[in-house]
Amino acid sequence: MKNQNNNLREKVDQVKSRFEKQTFKIGKLYIKLASILTYVVCLLCAVFIWLNVYDENAETATRKFDNVSVVIEGEAALSKNDLAVFELIDKTVSVTASGSKNKVDSLDEDDIVAYINVGDVDKAGTVRLSVSVKGTDKLDTVVSPSSVKTFIDQRVEIDVPVSVIPTYSIISEYSHVLSANVDSVTVSGAKSIAEKVKEARSAPDLGELTTSTTASAPIVLLDENGSEINSTYITSSLKTLFVKVDVFTEKTVPLTYSYKYGYIYDKNIKVNLTPSEITLRGDPTILGQIDNIHLTEIDETKIGGNTEMLVGVKLPNGVVDVNQTTNFSVDIELKNYVGASIEVPADKIAIKNPEGYDFKLIDSGFSFRYIVDSSSAKKVKLDNFGIEFDLSTLKKNPDGTYSGYPSVKPMDVGFTLYPIATGKMDVEIFEDEDK
């Protein structure tokens, strides 16, 4: 190992000796390589020193940058104090840079950053903060103004009631009800301003109210004295209020009835409605088209004598009963009538068989009751009625047969005549395997 180290040292010494003895011929001169390298290093050091001295003693210049926007830093730290910046009141400054002309001339407006740091602010209000500058390298800078104002406050949300004060005209016979889409709004923003808001008001102009309508109007924020608060530091959750105006009047109209078939002549019936009229409330346009309210349709085939019914009323959309009557009484009195019955043999029945059943009538016929004007009772005969049995209406009995009710319709005989009770008939329907 010792011999190896000695050999390595001898080789290094040989290379060093050869390098020190190596020379280059420049013209008639012979210069050693070591001297050349030393000269180069010295030259570079001299250039570096000269550049620094030149820069220090070079020509100076001054340049002014106007309308440099001020940016805000430190808002995250500010929020830890439950505060926020609501406005940078002084938004721009002028920055004057002085120093080496080369550096000043190469300076671009986009390089300059004027900023304030709000991180150390711990109370609300309008505060003045010093403006610092970045991006001007080693140049001397002067900022004008040297400080700017900013408004800082707590951020809050407050619910405020909404009042609606409309302007309108309306005739004395009409009334109206106004409803708004909201009854309160949320005011959010700077606490010191938001706390002054005591009311949100909207004043829609409704014009002349002749029918129901809708309208909208701006919402303004007012203080305790009714003065408008117009501040950019707060906002309302709703800028516009929408209102619905229901215009209505009242009108009393008679109640009416009708007959389902028209079988009964007036001399044989008297109908009393209690109450006989109804007072309606609704939009004037709708009520103007209503002269009466149809209460009920009387089915004569269900009237076999004096009858009393209780019925409800169906009103048009947008109309209500002022008295809110639940049931109306319909009293029916039959006059100058008699009831009788008649037998109908099977061969006088018209069979309607749309399904094509193979059938057999089990009963030889049926009977039905009818009401007739007493003065015409002797005129009634079977031919005064149309008799039809529709087999498609049959219902199956437990014993496998079918049953149904034939329809009986009186002819126009010129006097009161109608059926009130129809007998049932049984029918046997043959299936394919029964044939």
C-alpha positions in Angstrom: 0.0 0.0 0.0 2.8 2.4 0.9 4.5 1.7 -2.5 1.2 2.5 -4.3 0.9 5.9 -2.6 4.4 6.8 -3.5 3.9 5.9 -7.1 0.7 8.0 -7.3 2.6 11.0 -5.7 5.4 10.7 -8.2 2.9 10.7 -11.2 1.2 13.9 -9.8 4.5 15.6 -9.5 5.4 14.7 -13.0 2.1 16.1 -14.4 2.6 19.3 -12.4 6.1 19.7 -13.6 5.1 19.2 -17.2 2.2 21.8 -16.8 4.5 24.4 -15.3 7.1 23.9 -18.1 4.5 24.0 -20.9 4.7 27.1 -22.9 2.9 28.8 -25.9 4.6 30.8 -28.6 3.0 34.2 -29.3 4.9 35.9 -32.0 8.5 35.8 -30.8 7.5 35.3 -27.2 7.2 32.1 -25.3 4.6 32.3 -22.4 3.9 29.6 -19.9 0.3 28.3 -19.6 0.1 29.0 -15.9 0.8 32.7 -16.6 -2.0 32.8 -19.2 -4.6 31.4 -16.8 -3.5 33.9 -14.1 -3.9 36.7 -16.6 -7.5 35.7 -17.6 -8.6 35.5 -14.0 -7.3 38.9 -13.2 -9.0 40.3 -16.3 -12.4 39.0 -15.3 -12.0 40.4 -11.8 -11.1 43.8 -13.2 -14.2 43.8 -15.5 -16.5 42.9 -12.6 -15.1 45.7 -10.4 -15.3 48.1 -13.3 -19.0 47.3 -13.9 -19.9 47.9 -10.2 -18.0 51.1 -10.1 -19.6 52.2 -13.4 -23.1 51.4 -12.1 -22.5 53.4 -8.9 -21.2 56.4 -10.9 -23.5 56.0 -13.9 -26.1 58.5 -14.9 -29.2 58.6 -12.7 -32.8 59.1 -13.6 -36.2 59.6 -12.0 -39.5 58.3 -13.3 -43.1 58.7 -12.0 -45.8 56.1 -12.4 -49.4 57.4 -11.9 -52.6 55.5 -11.0 -50.8 52.4 -9.6 -53.6 50.2 -8.1 -53.2 49.4 -4.4 -53.7 45.8 -3.5 -54.6 44.4 -0.1 -52.6 41.8 1.8 -53.2 40.2 5.1 -57.0 39.6 4.8 -56.7 36.1 6.1 -55.2 37.4 9.3 -57.8 40.1 9.5 -60.6 37.5 9.3 -59.3 35.9 12.5 -60.3 39.1 14.3 -63.8 38.7 12.8 -63.2 41.6 10.5 -63.3 42.2 6.8 -62.3 44.9 4.3 -65.4 46.5 2.8 -63.8 49.2 0.7 -60.3 50.5 -0.2 -61.2 54.2 -0.2 -58.0 55.4 -1.9 -57.6 52.9 -4.7 -54.5 54.2 -6.5 -51.2 56.0 -5.7 -48.3 57.5 -7.6 -44.9 55.8 -7.4 -41.7 57.8 -8.2 -38.6 55.6 -8.8 -35.1 57.1 -8.7 -31.7 55.5 -9.4 -29.6 54.1 -12.2 -30.9 55.3 -15.5 -30.6 51.9 -16.9 -32.7 50.4 -14.2 -35.2 53.2 -14.2 -35.6 52.9 -18.0 -36.1 49.2 -17.9 -38.7 49.4 -15.2 -42.2 48.5 -16.4 -45.5 49.7 -14.8 -46.6 46.1 -14.4 -43.6 45.3 -12.3 -44.6 47.8 -9.6 -46.9 46.4 -6.8 -48.2 49.0 -4.3 -49.8 47.3 -1.3 -51.1 47.7 2.2 -51.2 45.0 4.9 -54.3 44.8 7.0 -53.2 41.8 9.0 -52.5 43.9 12.2 -55.8 45.8 12.2 -57.9 44.7 15.3 -60.8 47.2 15.3 -63.6 48.3 13.0 -63.7 51.7 11.3 -61.9 53.8 8.6 -58.2 53.3 9.1 -55.2 54.8 7.3 -52.4 52.3 6.4 -49.0 52.9 4.9 -48.4 51.9 1.3 -45.4 49.7 0.5 -43.9 48.9 -2.9 -42.5 45.8 -4.4 -40.9 45.1 -7.8 -38.6 48.2 -8.1 -35.3 46.3 -7.5 -32.8 48.5 -5.7 -34.3 51.8 -6.8 -35.3 54.5 -4.4 -39.1 54.9 -4.4 -41.5 57.6 -3.1 -45.2 56.8 -2.8 -47.8 59.6 -3.0 -49.9 59.5 -0.9 -47.8 57.5 1.4 -50.8 56.0 3.1 -54.4 55.2 2.1 -57.8 54.9 3.8 -59.7 51.7 4.0 -63.0 50.8 5.7 -63.0 47.7 7.9 -65.9 46.2 9.9 -67.5 43.1 11.1 -69.6 41.2 8.6 -73.2 40.5 9.8 -76.6 39.4 8.6 -79.8 41.0 10.0 -83.5 40.2 9.2 -85.5 43.4 8.6 -89.4 43.6 8.2 -90.8 44.7 4.9 -93.6 47.2 4.8 -95.7 47.8 1.6 -97.1 51.3 1.0 -99.0 51.2 -2.3 -100.6 54.0 -4.2 -103.8 53.3 -6.0 -107.4 54.3 -6.7 -110.5 52.2 -6.5 -114.3 52.7 -6.7 -116.3 52.6 -3.5 -118.1 49.3 -4.4 -114.8 47.4 -4.7 -112.4 46.2 -2.0 -109.0 44.7 -2.3 -106.4 42.6 -0.4 -102.7 43.0 -1.1 -100.2 40.3 -0.4 -96.4 40.4 -0.9 -94.0 37.6 -1.8 -92.0 38.2 1.4 -92.5 39.8 4.7 -88.8 40.3 5.6 -85.4 40.6 3.9 -81.9 39.8 5.1 -79.5 42.8 5.2 -75.9 41.7 5.1 -72.6 43.6 5.2 -70.9 46.0 7.5 -72.2 45.8 11.1 -72.0 49.5 11.8 -74.2 50.3 8.8 -76.5 47.2 8.8 -77.5 47.9 12.5 -79.0 51.3 11.4 -81.5 49.6 9.1 -84.9 49.4 10.8 -87.2 48.8 7.9 -87.4 47.7 4.3 -90.0 49.6 2.3 -91.6 49.1 -1.1 -94.1 51.6 -2.7 -95.7 50.0 -5.7 -97.9 52.2 -7.9 -101.0 50.1 -8.6 -102.9 52.7 -10.6 -106.7 52.3 -10.8 -107.8 48.9 -9.4 -110.7 47.5 -11.5 -109.6 43.8 -11.4 -107.0 41.6 -9.7 -103.5 42.3 -10.7 -99.8 42.0 -9.8 -97.1 44.6 -9.5 -93.5 45.1 -8.4 -91.5 47.9 -6.9 -87.9 48.4 -5.6 -87.1 47.8 -2.0 -85.4 50.6 -0.1 -83.7 50.4 3.3 -84.6 53.0 5.9 -83.2 54.0 9.3 -85.3 54.7 12.4 -86.1 58.2 11.1 -87.4 56.9 7.8 -84.4 58.2 5.9 -83.1 56.0 3.1 -79.8 54.2 3.7 -77.9 54.0 0.5 -74.5 52.3 1.2 -72.3 50.1 -0.8 -71.2 48.4 2.5 -74.5 46.5 2.8 -76.8 44.6 0.5 -80.4 43.3 0.7 -81.3 39.7 -0.1 -84.1 41.0 -2.3 -84.0 44.1 -4.5 -87.5 44.0 -5.8 -90.8 43.2 -4.1 -93.6 41.5 -5.9 -97.2 42.0 -4.8 -100.5 40.4 -5.7 -103.6 42.4 -5.4 -107.0 40.7 -5.2 -109.7 43.1 -6.1 -113.2 42.0 -5.2 -116.7 43.1 -4.9 -119.9 41.4 -3.7 -123.0 40.5 -5.6 -126.2 38.7 -4.6 -127.7 36.4 -7.3 -130.6 33.9 -7.3 -130.1 30.2 -7.0 -131.6 28.0 -9.7 -132.3 24.4 -10.4 -133.1 22.2 -13.5 -134.6 18.8 -14.3 -132.6 16.0 -15.6 -135.3 14.7 -18.1 -138.0 17.3 -18.2 -140.8 14.8 -17.5 -142.6 17.0 -14.9 -144.9 19.8 -15.9 -144.8 22.9 -13.7 -148.5 22.5 -12.6 -147.5 19.2 -10.9 -144.4 20.3 -8.9 -143.3 23.1 -6.7 -139.6 23.5 -5.7 -138.4 25.7 -2.9 -134.7 26.5 -2.4 -133.6 27.7 1.0 -131.9 30.1 0.9 -133.1 31.1 -2.5 -130.2 33.4 -3.3 -126.5 33.6 -2.6 -124.1 36.5 -1.9 -120.9 36.1 -3.8 -117.5 37.7 -3.4 -115.0 37.8 -6.2 -113.2 39.7 -8.9 -115.5 42.3 -10.5 -114.6 40.9 -13.9 -115.8 37.5 -13.0 -118.9 38.6 -11.0 -120.0 40.7 -13.9 -120.6 37.6 -15.9 -122.7 35.8 -13.3 -126.4 36.4 -13.1 -127.4 33.2 -11.1 -125.9 30.1 -9.6 -127.2 26.7 -10.6 -127.6 24.8 -7.4 -128.8 21.3 -8.5 -130.3 19.1 -11.2 -133.4 17.2 -10.1 -133.7 13.6 -11.3 -137.5 13.1 -11.7 -137.2 9.3 -11.6 -136.2 9.6 -8.0 -139.1 11.8 -7.0 -142.0 9.6 -6.0 -143.7 12.2 -3.7 -142.8 15.2 -1.6 -139.0 15.2 -1.1 -136.5 17.2 0.8 -132.8 17.2 -0.1 -129.7 18.9 1.2 -127.1 19.8 -1.5 -123.9 21.8 -1.7 -123.1 24.4 -4.2 -120.3 24.5 -6.8 -119.0 28.0 -7.5 -116.9 29.3 -10.4 -113.1 29.6 -9.8 -112.2 32.9 -8.0 -115.7 33.2 -6.4 -116.6 32.5 -2.8 -119.8 32.4 -0.8 -119.8 35.3 1.7 -122.0 33.4 4.1 -120.1 30.2 3.7 -123.3 28.1 3.6 -122.5 24.4 3.7 -125.9 22.9 2.7 -128.8 24.3 0.8 -132.3 22.9 1.2 -134.3 21.7 -1.8 -138.0 21.1 -0.9 -140.0 19.4 -3.6 -143.8 19.2 -3.5 -145.6 17.1 -6.0 -149.2 18.3 -6.8 -152.2 16.7 -8.6 -150.5 13.4 -9.2 -151.1 9.7 -8.7 -148.8 6.7 -8.6 -149.6 3.5 -10.5 -147.9 0.4 -11.8 -147.9 -1.5 -15.1 -146.9 -5.0 -16.2 -144.6 -5.4 -19.1 -144.7 -8.8 -20.9 -141.4 -10.1 -22.3 -142.5 -9.8 -25.9 -142.9 -6.0 -25.4 -139.3 -5.6 -24.4 -136.7 -4.5 -26.9 -133.6 -6.5 -26.3 -130.2 -4.9 -26.9 -127.5 -7.5 -27.2 -124.2 -5.8 -28.3 -122.1 -8.7 -27.0 -124.1 -11.3 -29.1 -124.9 -13.5 -26.0 -126.8 -16.8 -26.5 -129.5 -16.1 -23.8 -132.9 -16.9 -22.5 -135.1 -14.6 -20.4 -136.0 -16.5 -17.2 -138.8 -14.1 -16.2 -141.9 -13.7 -18.3 -141.7 -9.9 -17.9 -141.4 -7.2 -15.2 -143.4 -4.4 -13.7 -142.6 -0.8 -12.9 -144.2 2.1 -11.1 -144.8 5.5 -12.5 -146.1 9.0 -11.6 -148.8 10.6 -13.7 -150.9 13.8 -13.6 -154.0 12.8 -11.9 -156.2 14.3 -14.6 -154.5 12.1 -17.2 -154.2 8.9 -15.3 -156.7 7.0 -17.4 -154.9 7.9 -20.6 -151.8 5.9 -19.6 -151.1 2.7 -21.5 -148.0 0.6 -22.1 -147.4 2.1 -25.6 -146.7 5.4 -23.8 -143.3 4.0 -22.7 -140.2 2.8 -24.5 -138.9 -0.4 -23.0 -135.4 -1.6 -23.6 -133.2 -4.3 -21.9 -129.5 -3.9 -22.5 -127.8 -7.2 -21.8 -124.3 -5.6 -21.6 -125.4 -4.2 -18.2 -126.1 -7.6 -16.6 -124.5 -8.6 -13.4 -123.9 -12.3 -12.4 -125.9 -13.8 -9.6 -124.5 -16.4 -7.1 -126.5 -19.2 -8.8 -124.8 -18.5 -12.2 -127.7 -16.6 -13.7 -127.6 -12.9 -14.6 -129.9 -10.0 -13.8 -130.5 -6.5 -14.8 -133.0 -3.6 -14.9 -134.7 -2.7 -18.2 -134.9 1.0 -19.0 -138.2 2.7 -19.2 -138.6 6.0 -20.9 -141.9 7.8 -21.3 -143.0 9.2 -24.6 -143.9 12.9 -25.0 -147.5 12.6 -24.2 -148.2 16.2 -23.2 -148.6 15.7 -19.5 -146.5 14.7 -16.5 -145.5 11.0 -16.8 -142.4 9.3 -15.6 -141.2 6.0 -14.1 -140.0 5.8 -10.5 -139.3 2.1 -9.8 -138.3 -0.5 -12.3 -138.5 -4.3 -11.6 -135.5 -6.6 -12.2 -135.3 -9.4 -14.7 -133.2 -12.6 -14.6 -131.5 -13.9 -17.7 -129.6 -17.1 -18.4 -126.5 -16.8 -20.5 -125.3 -19.9 -22.3 -121.5 -20.5 -22.5 -120.0 -22.5 -25.4 -120.0 -25.7 -23.4 -123.7 -25.2 -22.5 -124.9 -25.2 -26.1 
